[in-house]
Amino acid sequence: MGNLTGKTAVVTGAGRGIGRETALLLAKEGASVVVVDPGGDRSGAGGDKEVAETVVKEITDAGGKAVANFNSVSDFDQAANIIEQCVSEFGKIDILVNVAGMLRERMVWNMTEDDWDAVITVHLKGHFNTCHHASKRMRENRHGRIINFASDAWKGSVGQCNYSAAKGGIISLTRSLARELGRFGVTANAICPLAATRMTMNDKVIEGMKRRYESGLITKEFLDKVLDMPGPEFIPPIIAYLATDAAKDVNSQIFHAERGMIHTYQEPVMYRALTKTEDGGMFTVDDLLEAVPTTLMAGVENIAPEEAPKE
């Protein structure tokens, strides 16, 4: 008997990396799993059914239950098919883990409209699509666990404004889902993982990180941490925990997970305030020119100060 015996799960992006490790662990813990992956490359292009089928075989060879699905989360109707396959094959949907993603890295002035649209569509819209369809079933059953994949890039990441924006949106989406669905016994939490996968570690990424270090955009400590990034197998245990009945009161939380450490992010809170009671509370620009540097911005450094032009 595993911790998820009798549960059913959909894992998107389950053919490789963290998604694959998650599908394998959920199955090992007793869940029946829909392994979703159209088999595209890192940029989202192409397709290979063998990617998902191989994971299904691993699960079934080990005595677990799994089926493959090759639909794209970016398409609203295909996302519906993903959820309905879980219900038709296994009778219900208990767990949704949204891992599917892609990257197209460019500085904002070089980023094309398609680069922006493609990443936002797969990540942010893709999360909405599967959550929308799954939430209907979970609400009816008054039970469900939604685990979305954000990233520490939600705090801002050089060369990834499309990805960062999508991941920030996923965090806000997750927090909204938690408020909307919690009373029906459905929780929604998000994971910001740190793990070496094809998304995070390849020659292009490594060279880009080295350039950022040489330009002073990141520290040597951060660079070394990236280059020594652990594998994806360290991420799924927190996902499996959040999927259990024991985690029924863990809701609207944002977790960072890596080898040897899991932490949460603090709820957004007001940090500093500037107030005015005279003149009906109306600030003038002159008020702000005088007050902001010594109050709201006191001791706050520019994260990317202007540099002198290179000759």
Secondary structure, 3 states (H helix, E strand, C coil): CCCCCCCEEEEECCCCHHHHHHHHHHHHCCCEEEEECCCCCCCCCCCCCHHHHHHHHHHHHCCCCEEEECCCCCCHHHHHHHHHHHHHHHCCCCEEEECCCCCCCECCCCCCHHHHHHHHHHHHHHHHHHHHHHHHHHHHHCCEEEEEECCHHHHCCCCEHHHHHHHHHHHHHHHHHHHHHHHHCEEEEEEEECCCCCCCCCHHHHHHHHHHHHCCCCCHHHHHHHHCCCCHHHCHHHHHHHHCHHHCCCCCCEEEEECCEEEECCCCCCCCCCCCCHHHHCCCHHHHHHHHHHCCCCCCCCCCCCCCCCC
